[in-house]
Amino acid sequence: MRTVPRLAGFAVGLAAVFGATYGVGRAVDRTPVVEGRHDGDAVHATEERGEPAARIPGGLLVSDRGYTLDLVDAPADQFAFRVTGPDGQPVTRYDVAQDRRMHLIVARRDLSGFRHVHPDLAADGTWRVGTPLAGPGQWRAFADFTPTGGEPLTLGVDVTVPGALSERPLPAPATSTTVDGYTVTLTGVPQPGRTAALTLTVSRDGRPVTDLEPYQGAYGHLVALRRGDLAYLHVRPDGTPGDGRTRPGPAVTFLADVPSAGSYRLYLDFRHGGAVHTAEFTVVTGTPPAGSDPSGPEPSGGADHGTPGRGHN
């Protein structure tokens, strides 16, 4: 028997997160808006932040520039989806970006439970992977890819996993965290409206790690999600292995484009000793609204540390 999670927009997601249980089934918001469809009030939220529709951050749209993210029925232990192109047919040709043709990132709406996996592509255009949805909750799934002949895209859709869930507070901002015996230190502050350098330095047992292993075409992979609407930010590594200037640690530098002031959750994947580890940080950019609490709940927000250190595919 196949089970199918429910897809929902922000309004449904908000109700689900604050409820004791989640429903079963699936529905996709197909309201046309800005070159495609949006999930709930995502587009309106970005406009309220002062971001023109033409510059909406990645991950807020389920359909953009003619490409649409469609989930496919799958057994409970699998996650499957397709991307359809401007001709309405499943896309079967993708360019390699950061060593992969498809990056699937999932996180709960409260910014916990982060996973980054790499599904396999079937001849019919269906991507499949063992489910990365670790437990009940309202999840956001991001497909990060470049269709051959097209531009890089990040499409996102909400997925509900039935079960009881309590909202978890966002961890306080910090410049250092530990995971699996490693200490990771963050230097640099994201700057709204401009590109900022973020450097993450890895040590173990008090000693710098100078033999990081290549991962996703760099010595680390960084994902940044904006609290509230879970906008998926454009982050790229500053240097690649073998370029003659980038060393394998202890420092890994990324260039991040932050569209607005607010709270963000950073997830650094790095490989060492043959295993991938995930270090997580909360950062606050710009000036938060008067009386706001960066670690308190927001509409459709909140979080914990998720599952740092869990291996990725």
C-alpha positions as CSV (number, residue, x, y, z in Angstrom):
1,M,0.0,0.0,0.0
2,R,1.3,3.4,-0.9
3,T,1.1,6.3,1.4
4,V,1.1,9.9,0.2
5,P,2.0,13.0,2.3
6,R,0.0,16.2,2.0
7,L,1.4,19.2,0.2
8,A,0.2,22.5,1.5
9,G,0.8,26.2,1.4
10,F,1.9,28.5,4.2
11,A,-1.6,28.9,5.7
12,V,-2.1,25.1,6.0
13,G,1.5,24.6,7.1
14,L,1.1,27.1,9.9
15,A,-2.0,25.4,11.1
16,A,-0.3,22.0,10.9
17,V,2.8,23.1,12.8
18,F,0.8,24.5,15.7
19,G,-1.7,21.6,15.8
20,A,-1.1,18.3,17.6
21,T,-1.4,16.1,14.6
22,Y,-1.1,16.3,10.8
23,G,-3.5,15.0,8.1
24,V,-2.9,12.6,5.4
25,G,-3.2,13.1,1.6
26,R,-1.7,15.6,-0.8
27,A,-2.6,18.8,-2.6
28,V,-0.5,21.3,-4.4
29,D,-1.3,25.0,-4.6
30,R,-1.7,25.8,-8.3
31,T,-2.4,29.5,-8.1
32,P,-0.6,31.2,-11.0
33,V,1.8,33.9,-9.9
34,V,5.0,35.5,-11.1
35,E,6.2,33.1,-13.9
36,G,4.6,30.1,-12.2
37,R,2.9,28.9,-9.0
38,H,3.6,29.8,-5.4
39,D,3.0,28.0,-2.2
40,G,0.5,29.9,-0.1
41,D,1.6,33.4,0.8
42,A,5.3,33.0,0.0
43,V,5.3,35.6,-2.8
44,H,3.3,38.0,-0.7
45,A,5.7,37.6,2.2
46,T,8.7,38.4,0.0
47,E,6.9,41.5,-1.3
48,E,6.3,42.7,2.3
49,R,10.1,42.3,2.9
50,G,10.6,44.7,0.0
51,E,11.8,42.1,-2.5
52,P,10.4,42.7,-6.0
53,A,8.8,39.6,-7.5
54,A,11.4,39.4,-10.2
55,R,14.1,38.9,-7.5
56,I,12.3,36.4,-5.3
57,P,14.8,34.1,-3.5
58,G,15.1,30.5,-4.6
59,G,12.9,27.8,-3.1
60,L,9.8,29.9,-2.6
61,L,8.2,28.8,-5.9
62,V,7.0,25.3,-6.9
63,S,7.0,26.5,-10.5
64,D,9.4,29.0,-12.1
65,R,10.5,29.9,-15.7
66,G,8.4,27.1,-17.1
67,Y,9.8,24.3,-14.8
68,T,7.6,22.7,-12.1
69,L,8.4,20.4,-9.2
70,D,5.8,17.6,-9.0
71,L,5.9,14.9,-6.3
72,V,5.3,11.3,-7.3
73,D,3.5,8.6,-5.3
74,A,6.0,6.4,-3.6
75,P,6.2,3.8,-0.8
76,A,6.6,5.3,2.7
77,D,10.3,4.6,2.8
78,Q,11.0,6.5,-0.5
79,F,10.8,10.0,-1.8
80,A,10.1,10.5,-5.5
81,F,9.5,13.5,-7.7
82,R,9.8,14.8,-11.3
83,V,10.6,18.2,-12.8
84,T,8.5,19.0,-15.8
85,G,9.7,21.5,-18.4
86,P,8.1,24.3,-20.4
87,D,6.7,21.7,-22.8
88,G,4.9,19.9,-19.9
89,Q,7.1,16.8,-20.2
90,P,9.4,15.4,-17.5
91,V,13.0,16.8,-17.8
92,T,15.5,14.0,-18.3
93,R,18.7,16.0,-19.1
94,Y,20.5,17.9,-16.4
95,D,23.9,19.6,-16.1
96,V,26.3,18.6,-13.3
97,A,26.6,21.3,-10.6
98,Q,28.7,20.8,-7.5
99,D,29.4,17.2,-8.6
100,R,25.7,16.3,-8.9
101,R,22.8,16.7,-11.3
102,M,20.3,17.0,-8.5
103,H,20.5,18.2,-4.9
104,L,17.5,17.5,-2.7
105,I,17.5,19.4,0.6
106,V,14.7,19.0,3.2
107,A,14.1,20.8,6.5
108,R,11.2,21.1,8.8
109,R,9.3,24.3,8.8
110,D,10.8,25.0,12.2
111,L,14.3,24.7,10.6
112,S,15.0,21.4,12.3
113,G,15.6,18.0,10.8
114,F,17.9,19.2,7.9
115,R,19.0,16.6,5.3
116,H,20.9,16.9,2.0
117,V,20.6,13.9,-0.3
118,H,21.1,13.0,-3.9
119,P,18.4,11.0,-5.6
120,D,18.8,8.8,-8.7
121,L,17.3,9.6,-12.0
122,A,15.2,7.0,-13.9
123,A,14.8,7.1,-17.7
124,D,11.2,8.5,-17.4
125,G,12.5,11.6,-15.5
126,T,11.6,10.4,-12.0
127,W,14.0,11.1,-9.2
128,R,14.0,8.6,-6.3
129,V,15.8,8.3,-3.0
130,G,15.3,6.8,0.4
131,T,13.0,9.2,2.3
132,P,15.0,12.0,4.0
133,L,11.9,13.0,6.0
134,A,12.9,11.9,9.5
135,G,9.7,12.0,11.5
136,P,6.4,13.9,11.6
137,G,6.1,17.5,10.8
138,Q,5.6,20.1,8.1
139,W,8.7,19.9,5.8
140,R,10.0,22.0,3.0
141,A,11.6,20.1,0.1
142,F,14.0,21.9,-2.2
143,A,15.2,20.6,-5.6
144,D,18.4,22.4,-6.6
145,F,19.3,21.7,-10.3
146,T,20.3,23.1,-13.7
147,P,18.3,21.7,-16.6
148,T,20.4,21.3,-19.7
149,G,20.1,24.4,-21.8
150,G,18.4,26.3,-18.9
151,E,19.4,28.4,-15.9
152,P,20.1,27.1,-12.4
153,L,16.9,26.7,-10.4
154,T,15.8,25.9,-6.9
155,L,12.1,24.9,-6.6
156,G,10.4,24.1,-3.3
157,V,7.3,22.4,-2.1
158,D,5.8,21.6,1.3
159,V,5.3,18.0,2.5
160,T,3.4,16.9,5.6
161,V,4.4,13.8,7.5
162,P,1.5,12.7,9.8
163,G,2.2,12.6,13.5
164,A,2.4,14.6,16.7
165,L,4.9,17.4,16.8
166,S,5.7,20.3,19.1
167,E,7.2,23.5,17.8
168,R,10.8,23.9,18.8
169,P,12.6,27.2,19.4
170,L,15.3,28.5,17.0
171,P,18.7,28.1,18.7
172,A,20.3,31.4,19.7
173,P,22.8,33.0,17.4
174,A,26.4,31.7,17.9
175,T,29.7,31.7,16.2
176,S,30.8,28.3,17.3
177,T,29.2,24.8,17.4
178,T,30.3,21.2,17.9
179,V,29.3,18.1,15.9
180,D,30.6,14.6,16.1
181,G,33.7,15.7,18.0
182,Y,34.5,18.6,15.6
183,T,34.3,22.3,16.5
184,V,33.3,24.6,13.7
185,T,33.7,28.4,14.1
186,L,32.0,31.0,11.9
187,T,33.6,34.2,10.9
188,G,31.8,36.9,9.0
189,V,28.3,38.3,9.1
190,P,25.8,38.2,6.2
191,Q,25.0,41.6,4.9
192,P,21.4,42.3,3.6
193,G,21.5,43.3,0.0
194,R,25.1,42.5,-0.7
195,T,27.5,39.6,-1.1
196,A,29.3,38.7,2.1
197,A,32.2,36.2,2.8
198,L,31.5,33.6,5.5
199,T,34.4,31.5,6.7
200,L,33.9,28.3,8.6
201,T,36.9,26.9,10.4
202,V,37.0,23.2,11.4
203,S,39.1,21.8,14.3
204,R,39.1,18.5,16.3
205,D,40.5,18.0,19.8
206,G,41.8,21.5,19.7
207,R,43.8,21.0,16.5
208,P,43.0,22.5,13.0
209,V,41.7,20.0,10.5
210,T,43.9,20.5,7.4
211,D,42.9,17.4,5.4
212,L,39.2,18.0,4.7
213,E,38.0,15.8,1.8
214,P,36.4,17.2,-1.3
215,Y,32.6,17.2,-1.1
216,Q,30.2,18.5,-3.8
217,G,33.1,20.0,-5.8
218,A,34.5,22.0,-2.8
219,Y,35.7,21.4,0.8
220,G,32.2,22.0,2.1
221,H,28.6,22.6,1.0
222,L,26.7,25.4,2.7
223,V,22.9,25.9,2.7
224,A,21.2,29.0,4.2
225,L,17.5,29.2,4.9
226,R,15.6,32.3,6.0
227,R,13.4,31.9,9.0
228,G,9.7,32.3,8.4
229,D,9.4,31.6,4.7
230,L,12.4,29.3,4.3
231,A,13.8,31.3,1.3
232,Y,16.8,29.3,0.0
233,L,19.8,31.6,-0.4
234,H,22.4,31.7,-3.1
235,V,25.6,30.5,-1.5
236,R,28.7,29.5,-3.4
237,P,32.2,28.3,-2.3
238,D,35.1,30.7,-2.8
239,G,37.5,28.3,-4.4
240,T,37.6,24.6,-5.4
241,P,40.0,21.7,-4.8
242,G,42.9,21.6,-7.2
243,D,42.6,25.3,-8.2
244,G,46.1,26.0,-6.9
245,R,45.0,28.3,-4.1
246,T,42.3,26.6,-2.0
247,R,43.6,24.5,0.9
248,P,41.8,21.5,2.4
249,G,41.1,23.3,5.6
250,P,40.9,24.2,8.3
251,A,39.0,27.2,6.8
252,V,36.3,27.0,4.1
253,T,35.0,30.2,2.7
254,F,31.7,30.9,1.0
255,L,30.1,33.9,-0.7
256,A,26.5,34.5,0.4
257,D,23.9,36.8,-1.0
258,V,21.4,37.7,1.7
259,P,18.2,39.5,0.4
260,S,16.9,41.0,3.7
261,A,17.5,41.5,7.4
262,G,16.3,38.7,9.6
263,S,17.2,35.3,11.1
264,Y,18.8,32.6,9.1
265,R,19.9,29.0,9.7
266,L,23.2,27.9,8.1
267,Y,24.0,24.2,7.5
268,L,27.6,23.3,6.6
269,D,28.2,19.8,5.2
270,F,31.9,18.8,5.3
271,R,33.6,15.5,4.7
272,H,36.4,14.2,6.9
273,G,37.6,10.6,7.7
274,G,35.3,9.3,5.0
275,A,32.1,10.6,6.7
276,V,30.0,13.7,6.1
277,H,29.2,15.9,9.1
278,T,26.7,18.8,9.4
279,A,27.4,21.9,11.5
280,E,24.4,24.3,12.1
281,F,24.4,27.9,13.0
282,T,21.8,30.6,13.6
283,V,22.7,34.1,12.4
284,V,20.9,37.4,12.5
285,T,21.5,40.0,9.8
286,G,20.6,43.7,9.8
287,T,18.5,45.3,12.5
288,P,15.6,43.0,13.8
289,P,12.2,44.7,14.4
290,A,11.9,46.4,17.8
291,G,10.7,44.0,20.5
292,S,11.4,40.9,18.4
293,D,13.2,37.8,19.8
294,P,15.6,36.2,17.2
295,S,15.2,32.8,19.0
296,G,11.5,33.1,19.6
297,P,8.7,31.8,17.3
298,E,7.6,33.5,14.1
299,P,4.7,32.6,11.8
300,S,5.7,29.3,10.2
301,G,9.1,29.4,12.0
302,G,11.1,27.9,15.0
303,A,13.8,25.2,15.2
304,D,16.3,22.9,16.9
305,H,19.6,21.4,15.9
306,G,18.0,18.8,13.6
307,T,20.2,15.8,13.0
308,P,23.8,17.1,12.8
309,G,26.4,14.5,11.9
310,R,24.0,12.2,10.0
311,G,25.5,10.8,6.9
312,H,24.4,12.0,3.5
313,N,24.2,10.3,0.2
